[in-house]
Amino acid sequence: MDRLSVNLCGIELDNPVIPASGTFGYGYEFAEIYDINCLGTFSFKGTTKDPRFGNPTPRIAECTAGMINAVGLQNPGVDKVIAEELPKLKTCFHKPVMANVSGFSVEDYAYTCERLDQEEQVGWLEVNVSCPNVHGGGMSFGTNPEAAAEVTRAVKKVTKKPVIIKLSPNVTDIVSIAKACEEAGADGISLINTLLGMRIDLKTKKPIIKNTMGGFSGPAIFPVALRMVYQVAHAVNIPVVGIGGVSTAEDVIEMMLAGATAVEVGAQNLVNPTACKEIIENLPAVMDQYHINSLHEIIGGVKNG
């Protein structure tokens, strides 16, 4: 096993670095900048059963050490993703890809996952029960253990590929939700999605974002994400994918020490389109600095006290 490689739900990754859904499109735009096959994999844009235009604009707001977005799952719908986006992706990415799925009912999730499960390019299904930017779906399933488990069971009944449930940090007890998903058959957990935040325009005295609130992401949320990854990784017996504010190779190692098997990079891709490539290139030197022989050996290796 190469010193950067890890195994995520039975699939080998050359390295643990994964661009997060919503920050990398369907990959081919970034393939014009660099060879995206250097990535472990990536999670493509959140896909729903039917096309979605998303939320009204403005839906992006800047803030200290991060950003707030309320894009609202804009996507062309699963039929068009399968017919048009995946064939384009196949021309530039030659590894299994992670399909990110959202929905507005349990039936929506099951339908979309069943369709994508049949696609050769899809390696994992990342089921997003945590989006804070839509009404009547997404996070409404991820804030309740029973609802998250219900989605998990429904998806597992109609799929064969690994199912990773993406959780919301906007809860009191994320561990209970993760454990409920594990008991319902989840093959992995990814966390965290964005925190809920807002900004106000001092001139107009109105919220900057039309949706009032949106998902807060960026380096500012890293300590919260790290804490939740640590808590969940020590409570479940399935792989955890760490997400939230990751922007450096050092952040990747910190997430893995907390218990993450792989690490997604989100907002940093919007700041620096080559962020993931640079993190992968920097990992060996940082590993040498901290006397780490291989990444898979440090997963959950944080010392107590």
VOPAGU-2260 file (C-alpha; in pm, 1 decimal, decimal comma):
REM VOPAGU-2260
SITE   aa  ch    i         X         Y         Z
SITE  MET   A    0       0,0       0,0       0,0
SITE  ASP   A    1     133,8     343,5     -96,0
SITE  ARG   A    2     197,5     576,4     196,5
SITE  LEU   A    3     -82,0     812,9      84,2
SITE  SER   A    4    -343,5     548,2       4,7
SITE  VAL   A    5    -648,8     463,5     213,1
SITE  ASN   A    6    -945,7     227,8     180,7
SITE  LEU   A    7   -1289,1     389,4     189,5
SITE  CYS   A    8   -1573,3     139,4     228,0
SITE  GLY   A    9   -1383,6    -128,2      37,0
SITE  ILE   A   10   -1255,4      94,0    -244,9
SITE  GLU   A   11    -888,5     191,3    -258,5
SITE  LEU   A   12    -803,3     560,2    -293,1
SITE  ASP   A   13    -459,9     677,1    -407,0
SITE  ASN   A   14    -488,6     946,5    -139,3
SITE  PRO   A   15    -757,4    1066,8     102,4
SITE  VAL   A   16    -824,4    1406,7     -60,8
SITE  ILE   A   17   -1176,7    1450,8    -201,5
SITE  PRO   A   18   -1326,3    1776,8    -332,7
SITE  ALA   A   19   -1661,8    1822,7    -160,2
SITE  SER   A   20   -1996,7    1830,1    -334,7
SITE  GLY   A   21   -2108,9    2171,4    -452,0
SITE  THR   A   22   -1754,9    2303,2    -484,2
SITE  PHE   A   23   -1630,4    2096,9    -779,2
SITE  GLY   A   24   -1925,3    2075,3   -1018,0
SITE  TYR   A   25   -1907,2    1753,2   -1218,7
SITE  GLY   A   26   -1531,2    1774,6   -1240,6
SITE  TYR   A   27   -1470,7    1858,8   -1603,8
SITE  GLU   A   28   -1439,0    2236,0   -1544,6
SITE  PHE   A   29   -1150,7    2170,4   -1307,4
SITE  ALA   A   30   -1002,6    1919,0   -1553,1
SITE  GLU   A   31    -926,6    2217,8   -1777,4
SITE  ILE   A   32    -695,4    2349,5   -1503,1
SITE  TYR   A   33    -518,1    2031,1   -1390,9
SITE  ASP   A   34    -534,1    1651,3   -1422,0
SITE  ILE   A   35    -804,9    1568,9   -1168,8
SITE  ASN   A   36    -700,5    1202,6   -1168,5
SITE  CYS   A   37    -451,5    1302,6    -900,2
SITE  LEU   A   38    -748,1    1317,9    -658,1
SITE  GLY   A   39    -852,3    1029,7    -437,5
SITE  THR   A   40   -1198,5    1085,3    -585,1
SITE  PHE   A   41   -1448,7    1372,2    -574,4
SITE  SER   A   42   -1809,3    1416,8    -471,9
SITE  PHE   A   43   -2005,2    1563,7    -759,4
SITE  LYS   A   44   -2270,9    1832,8    -740,1
SITE  GLY   A   45   -2571,7    1745,8    -525,0
SITE  THR   A   46   -2826,9    1567,5    -743,1
SITE  THR   A   47   -3203,0    1544,7    -692,2
SITE  LYS   A   48   -3476,9    1347,1    -864,8
SITE  ASP   A   49   -3606,0    1649,4   -1056,4
SITE  PRO   A   50   -3422,2    1956,6   -1192,5
SITE  ARG   A   51   -3383,2    2248,2    -951,5
SITE  PHE   A   52   -3311,9    2611,2   -1033,8
SITE  GLY   A   53   -3207,9    2677,1    -676,1
SITE  ASN   A   54   -3278,9    2971,1    -449,1
SITE  PRO   A   55   -3325,9    3333,0    -563,0
SITE  THR   A   56   -3023,6    3562,2    -573,7
SITE  PRO   A   57   -2824,6    3698,0    -401,7
SITE  ARG   A   58   -2726,0    3365,5    -252,1
SITE  ILE   A   59   -2358,7    3415,6    -161,5
SITE  ALA   A   60   -2218,0    3631,7     120,6
SITE  GLU   A   61   -1858,0    3673,3     229,7
SITE  CYS   A   62   -1754,0    3663,0     593,8
SITE  THR   A   63   -1437,7    3642,2     800,5
SITE  ALA   A   64   -1247,1    3321,5     721,7
SITE  GLY   A   65   -1531,7    3177,6     519,0
SITE  MET   A   66   -1846,3    3228,1     317,5
SITE  ILE   A   67   -2221,6    3176,9     339,7
SITE  ASN   A   68   -2414,4    3020,0      53,9
SITE  ALA   A   69   -2779,7    2946,3     -11,2
SITE  VAL   A   70   -2754,7    2806,1    -362,9
SITE  GLY   A   71   -3034,8    2560,4    -289,7
SITE  LEU   A   72   -2922,0    2242,4    -466,2
SITE  GLN   A   73   -2930,8    2384,3    -818,2
SITE  ASN   A   74   -2885,1    2087,0   -1052,6
SITE  PRO   A   75   -3029,2    1945,6   -1377,2
SITE  GLY   A   76   -3193,0    1641,7   -1214,8
SITE  VAL   A   77   -3080,1    1279,6   -1210,1
SITE  ASP   A   78   -3192,9    1191,5   -1565,2
SITE  LYS   A   79   -2982,0    1465,8   -1719,8
SITE  VAL   A   80   -2688,6    1393,7   -1489,8
SITE  ILE   A   81   -2685,5    1034,0   -1613,0
SITE  ALA   A   82   -2743,7    1123,0   -1977,8
SITE  GLU   A   83   -2511,9    1422,9   -2008,4
SITE  GLU   A   84   -2290,6    1497,1   -1708,2
SITE  LEU   A   85   -2151,2    1150,5   -1638,8
SITE  PRO   A   86   -2045,9    1084,2   -2000,8
SITE  LYS   A   87   -1855,5    1416,8   -2004,2
SITE  LEU   A   88   -1701,0    1331,2   -1668,7
SITE  LYS   A   89   -1585,5     992,5   -1797,1
SITE  THR   A   90   -1364,3    1159,9   -2057,2
SITE  CYS   A   91   -1150,2    1330,8   -1791,4
SITE  PHE   A   92   -1180,8    1126,5   -1470,3
SITE  HIS   A   93   -1092,6     758,1   -1473,7
SITE  LYS   A   94   -1161,5     657,1   -1114,4
SITE  PRO   A   95   -1482,2     579,4    -924,9
SITE  VAL   A   96   -1665,4     902,0    -840,9
SITE  MET   A   97   -1879,5     981,9    -536,1
SITE  ALA   A   98   -2241,6    1063,9    -622,8
SITE  ASN   A   99   -2395,9    1317,3    -386,0
SITE  VAL   A  100   -2773,7    1280,1    -355,9
SITE  SER   A  101   -3038,8    1493,3    -189,3
SITE  GLY   A  102   -3415,3    1474,2    -175,5
SITE  PHE   A  103   -3742,6    1606,8     -41,3
SITE  SER   A  104   -3892,4    1273,4      60,2
SITE  VAL   A  105   -3769,1     925,7     144,9
SITE  GLU   A  106   -3901,1     812,1    -192,7
SITE  ASP   A  107   -3698,4    1084,9    -369,6
SITE  TYR   A  108   -3376,9     967,1    -205,3
SITE  ALA   A  109   -3443,8     603,3    -289,6
SITE  TYR   A  110   -3532,8     676,8    -652,6
SITE  THR   A  111   -3225,9     892,7    -720,9
SITE  CYS   A  112   -2987,1     656,5    -542,9
SITE  GLU   A  113   -3125,9     354,3    -725,7
SITE  ARG   A  114   -3069,2     527,5   -1060,4
SITE  LEU   A  115   -2713,6     636,3    -979,2
SITE  ASP   A  116   -2622,9     301,3    -823,1
SITE  GLN   A  117   -2652,6     147,0   -1168,6
SITE  GLU   A  118   -2389,9     377,9   -1319,4
SITE  GLU   A  119   -2047,1     221,7   -1368,4
SITE  GLN   A  120   -1861,5     542,1   -1279,5
SITE  VAL   A  121   -2027,3     573,6    -938,5
SITE  GLY   A  122   -1825,8     418,6    -657,4
SITE  TRP   A  123   -2010,5     553,8    -353,7
SITE  LEU   A  124   -2344,0     720,2    -285,4
SITE  GLU   A  125   -2308,0    1016,4     -50,5
SITE  VAL   A  126   -2659,9    1076,0      78,1
SITE  ASN   A  127   -2702,0    1434,0     191,6
SITE  VAL   A  128   -2949,2    1457,2     479,4
SITE  SER   A  129   -2790,8    1783,5     587,8
SITE  CYS   A  130   -2842,7    2068,5     341,5
SITE  PRO   A  131   -2952,4    2384,3     529,7
SITE  ASN   A  132   -3044,6    2576,6     214,8
SITE  VAL   A  133   -3370,3    2413,6     107,3
SITE  HIS   A  134   -3716,7    2404,9     258,6
SITE  GLY   A  135   -3888,1    2074,9     327,5
SITE  GLY   A  136   -3589,6    1852,6     250,4
SITE  GLY   A  137   -3222,1    1796,2     319,5
SITE  MET   A  138   -3153,0    1900,2     677,1
SITE  SER   A  139   -3506,1    1816,6     792,6
SITE  PHE   A  140   -3406,2    1448,4     760,7
SITE  GLY   A  141   -3064,3    1493,9     920,7
SITE  THR   A  142   -3169,4    1653,2    1248,7
SITE  ASN   A  143   -3364,8    1352,4    1372,1
SITE  PRO   A  144   -3214,3    1004,9    1428,2
SITE  GLU   A  145   -3530,9     821,4    1322,4
SITE  ALA   A  146   -3569,8    1022,6    1001,1
SITE  ALA   A  147   -3201,6     980,7     908,0
SITE  ALA   A  148   -3228,6     607,9     971,4
SITE  GLU   A  149   -3542,4     584,9     758,5
SITE  VAL   A  150   -3363,5     743,4     462,5
SITE  THR   A  151   -3065,5     513,3     517,1
SITE  ARG   A  152   -3278,9     198,8     518,9
SITE  ALA   A  153   -3471,4     305,4     208,8
SITE  VAL   A  154   -3153,8     374,1      12,3
SITE  LYS   A  155   -2982,2      54,5     123,3
SITE  LYS   A  156   -3279,5    -152,1       3,4
SITE  VAL   A  157   -3234,1     -36,8    -356,3
SITE  THR   A  158   -2854,4      -8,4    -385,2
SITE  LYS   A  159   -2549,3    -232,1    -386,0
SITE  LYS   A  160   -2272,0      27,4    -366,8
SITE  PRO   A  161   -2141,9     179,8     -42,3
SITE  VAL   A  162   -2378,7     434,9     110,1
SITE  ILE   A  163   -2223,7     723,5     302,4
SITE  ILE   A  164   -2467,7     943,3     495,6
SITE  LYS   A  165   -2371,1    1312,3     511,7
SITE  LEU   A  166   -2471,1    1470,2     841,8
SITE  SER   A  167   -2560,7    1820,1     954,6
SITE  PRO   A  168   -2375,2    1997,4    1237,4
SITE  ASN   A  169   -2690,4    2196,9    1314,2
SITE  VAL   A  170   -2800,7    1950,3    1581,3
SITE  THR   A  171   -2763,1    1900,5    1955,1
SITE  ASP   A  172   -2633,8    1541,4    1941,5
SITE  ILE   A  173   -2467,0    1439,2    1617,0
SITE  VAL   A  174   -2344,1    1110,3    1765,0
SITE  SER   A  175   -2694,6     972,3    1814,1
SITE  ILE   A  176   -2778,9    1048,1    1451,1
SITE  ALA   A  177   -2459,4     884,8    1324,9
SITE  LYS   A  178   -2524,3     573,0    1532,8
SITE  ALA   A  179   -2883,0     553,9    1405,8
SITE  CYS   A  180   -2754,6     563,5    1046,1
SITE  GLU   A  181   -2497,7     293,3    1121,7
SITE  GLU   A  182   -2764,7      69,9    1276,1
SITE  ALA   A  183   -2983,3     126,8     968,0
SITE  GLY   A  184   -2708,1      -6,3     741,9
SITE  ALA   A  185   -2493,2     292,0     642,4
SITE  ASP   A  186   -2149,8     194,8     514,1
SITE  GLY   A  187   -1994,3     526,0     615,5
SITE  ILE   A  188   -2061,7     871,8     757,0
SITE  SER   A  189   -1944,0    1206,1     616,6
SITE  LEU   A  190   -1949,1    1523,2     824,8
SITE  ILE   A  191   -1989,5    1806,5     863,8
SITE  ASN   A  192   -2204,9    1993,2     618,7
SITE  THR   A  193   -2221,1    2369,7     660,7
SITE  LEU   A  194   -2322,4    2547,9     978,1
SITE  LEU   A  195   -2621,3    2780,0     956,1
SITE  GLY   A  196   -2524,6    3146,1     934,2
SITE  MET   A  197   -2631,4    3488,7     807,8
SITE  ARG   A  198   -2506,7    3841,0     727,2
SITE  ILE   A  199   -2688,6    4175,2     731,3
SITE  ASP   A  200   -2624,8    4466,4     493,4
SITE  LEU   A  201   -2574,9    4771,2     717,3
SITE  LYS   A  202   -2688,7    5010,8     443,8
SITE  THR   A  203   -3020,0    4841,9     368,4
SITE  LYS   A  204   -3057,1    4675,5     709,5
SITE  LYS   A  205   -3168,5    4361,0     526,0
SITE  PRO   A  206   -3010,2    4014,9     513,4
SITE  ILE   A  207   -2749,6    3998,2     236,7
SITE  ILE   A  208   -2877,7    3658,5     125,4
SITE  LYS   A  209   -3228,6    3653,0     -22,0
SITE  ASN   A  210   -3293,5    3329,3     166,7
SITE  THR   A  211   -3200,1    3518,1     491,4
SITE  MET   A  212   -2974,8    3235,9     614,3
SITE  GLY   A  213   -2737,1    2996,7     445,5
SITE  GLY   A  214   -2459,3    2746,1     492,8
SITE  PHE   A  215   -2146,8    2883,9     661,4
SITE  SER   A  216   -1825,4    2718,5     540,5
SITE  GLY   A  217   -1452,1    2787,4     524,7
SITE  PRO   A  218   -1151,9    2771,2     759,7
SITE  ALA   A  219   -1348,2    2928,9    1047,5
SITE  ILE   A  220   -1554,3    2611,6    1097,3
SITE  PHE   A  221   -1258,0    2368,1    1106,8
SITE  PRO   A  222   -1241,3    2330,2    1488,3
SITE  VAL   A  223   -1613,6    2250,5    1505,6
SITE  ALA   A  224   -1583,7    1998,1    1222,5
SITE  LEU   A  225   -1279,0    1836,9    1381,9
SITE  ARG   A  226   -1458,6    1800,9    1713,9
SITE  MET   A  227   -1761,0    1636,8    1553,0
SITE  VAL   A  228   -1548,1    1403,4    1340,6
SITE  TYR   A  229   -1365,9    1295,6    1657,3
SITE  GLN   A  230   -1692,5    1234,2    1842,7
SITE  VAL   A  231   -1854,5    1034,5    1562,8
SITE  ALA   A  232   -1543,9     835,8    1467,4
SITE  HIS   A  233   -1511,6     715,7    1825,8
SITE  ALA   A  234   -1879,7     617,2    1844,0
SITE  VAL   A  235   -1928,2     417,8    1521,2
SITE  ASN   A  236   -1753,2     123,1    1358,9
SITE  ILE   A  237   -1782,7     241,9     999,2
SITE  PRO   A  238   -1551,5     482,2     809,2
SITE  VAL   A  239   -1587,2     854,9     859,0
SITE  VAL   A  240   -1514,3    1120,0     594,5
SITE  GLY   A  241   -1409,4    1447,7     756,1
SITE  ILE   A  242   -1535,4    1774,5     605,8
SITE  GLY   A  243   -1531,4    2135,8     717,1
SITE  GLY   A  244   -1279,0    2414,5     673,8
SITE  VAL   A  245    -999,0    2193,6     539,6
SITE  SER   A  246    -748,1    2402,3     344,8
SITE  THR   A  247    -400,2    2252,9     401,6
SITE  ALA   A  248    -217,2    1921,0     416,0
SITE  GLU   A  249    -182,9    1976,5     790,2
SITE  ASP   A  250    -562,5    1997,6     817,6
SITE  VAL   A  251    -595,3    1664,4     637,5
SITE  ILE   A  252    -361,1    1494,2     884,8
SITE  GLU   A  253    -540,2    1652,0    1179,1
SITE  MET   A  254    -875,4    1525,8    1050,5
SITE  MET   A  255    -732,1    1174,8    1005,8
SITE  LEU   A  256    -585,4    1173,6    1355,8
SITE  ALA   A  257    -934,1    1262,1    1480,5
SITE  GLY   A  258   -1067,2     950,6    1305,8
SITE  ALA   A  259   -1137,3    1036,8     942,5
SITE  THR   A  260   -1049,7     776,3     679,7
SITE  ALA   A  261   -1072,1    1037,1     401,6
SITE  VAL   A  262   -1112,3    1414,9     394,8
SITE  GLU   A  263   -1325,2    1640,9     176,3
SITE  VAL   A  264   -1216,5    1991,1      79,4
SITE  GLY   A  265   -1497,8    2236,4      14,1
SITE  ALA   A  266   -1487,5    2616,1      20,0
SITE  GLN   A  267   -1113,0    2622,9     -43,7
SITE  ASN   A  268   -1178,6    2505,1    -401,1
SITE  LEU   A  269   -1371,3    2827,1    -461,2
SITE  VAL   A  270   -1085,0    3037,4    -325,9
SITE  ASN   A  271    -809,9    2843,5    -503,8
SITE  PRO   A  272    -913,4    2607,8    -787,7
SITE  THR   A  273    -591,0    2405,2    -749,1
SITE  ALA   A  274    -625,9    2368,2    -370,9
SITE  CYS   A  275    -675,4    1990,4    -370,8
SITE  LYS   A  276    -385,3    1931,0    -609,0
SITE  GLU   A  277    -159,1    2142,3    -386,5
SITE  ILE   A  278    -272,2    1964,3     -69,2
SITE  ILE   A  279    -192,6    1624,9    -225,0
SITE  GLU   A  280     148,0    1747,5    -341,0
SITE  ASN   A  281     226,6    1884,9       5,6
SITE  LEU   A  282     120,3    1577,4     200,5
SITE  PRO   A  283     447,7    1376,6     173,5
SITE  ALA   A  284     659,3    1663,3     307,0
SITE  VAL   A  285     421,0    1727,0     596,2
SITE  MET   A  286     412,8    1354,6     673,3
SITE  ASP   A  287     793,1    1354,0     682,9
SITE  GLN   A  288     790,2    1655,0     914,1
SITE  TYR   A  289     572,8    1468,8    1164,3
SITE  HIS   A  290     737,8    1127,4    1114,6
SITE  ILE   A  291     431,9     966,4     955,6
SITE  ASN   A  292     512,5     664,7     739,6
SITE  SER   A  293     166,3     605,9     594,6
SITE  LEU   A  294    -167,1     782,5     627,5
SITE  HIS   A  295    -379,6     473,0     684,9
SITE  GLU   A  296    -178,9     405,9    1003,4
SITE  ILE   A  297    -274,8     738,3    1165,9
SITE  ILE   A  298    -654,6     712,2    1129,9
SITE  GLY   A  299    -798,2     775,5    1475,9
SITE  GLY   A  300    -448,5     806,1    1618,0
SITE  VAL   A  301    -508,2    1109,6    1838,0
SITE  LYS   A  302    -368,7    1058,7    2187,6
SITE  ASN   A  303    -575,3    1134,3    2494,7
SITE  GLY   A  304    -448,2    1368,3    2761,7
